[in-house]
């Protein structure tokens, strides 16, 4: 049987058009502390032919969200970029293996459909899909991560990420005298906490406890804060979790246990857990009947600290080793609680993925995209070799 050559040519032409217009995807996970300037530059069109259609879910502000989606073209090919702020260590693990992570479904899918714009609620199950990961954003270098032997391709450092300590709002007596955390204070907190008097210097403050509320071990913030304070990123902490202003009980009603080696899965969740702890019943500080009121201390990236300090949470920022956070104090080496940000691609990634990653890495320090919560490397007057080393000129 003969095939009409004209029809065959037309069919092949249609097939090539279909292939050329097929949507390509880039899946990204990682840093919550460094997500602000990263998603700002993608929304502005970095890596795309033009500024994309953008959706965010999980917060009332764009940069505070957990799930993001960007859709436009790259070199004329329709491309959808999905980013889930899962934590830096989680991101590194993702590009080191074949782990499936949750991402927003494509625009128009899900019930209700995924739509453009800022969506304050978290996506429901129908609005999420899972996929392996191509790129990760992380607050730590591979050598200091949980996957030092990863085959992922590291680029950077690309920007500096500061962290701060914040305490929960409470009206318990003398809590206002608790204004800062030292390395020794942090080690006490990570061991399980102690009476307020240890932190205020007033021996009379022996009624209420101060605890550490922290992140899970997928967080770059945890790695860097634990190392910088001398606790050690590989050491297991006794942290707490709060829910609705109350301690989460990991024991039983008859044998309460508030300590966990894990913690919140995102900086945003940790920030929102710092609700008023004035009425929190605490059986650890008073096994006989439960003291009312405690202070919870969290370590946060700046964007999440802004959430924690705003209503309705109203947390208070603390000093670190006697120094208040400011951009100037970081730039000049006076404030040491910060880390470098890196970007990673999975080994063997397609060229359009590595090209996109390179564009993001090159432009992330551009002041146009800076949200004020990260510091461009060019503004630093100091350097550091890792979270175990002090900033030096």
Secondary structure by P-SEA (a helix, b strand, c coil): ccccaaaaaaaaaaaaaaaaacbbbbbbbbbcccaaaaaaaaaaccccccccbbbbccccccccccbbbbbbbccccbbbbbbbcccaaaaaaaaacbbbbbbbcccccccccccccccccccccccbbbbbbcbbbbccccccccccccccccccccbbbbbbccccccccccccccccccaaaaaaaaaccccccccccccccccbbbbbbbcccccaaaaaaaaaaccccccccbbbbbccccccccccccbbbcccccccccaaaaaaaccccccbbbccccccccccbbbbbbbbcaaaaaaaaccccbbbbbbcccccccaaaaaacccccbbbbbbbbcccccaaaaaaaaaaaaccccccccccccccccccccccccccccccc
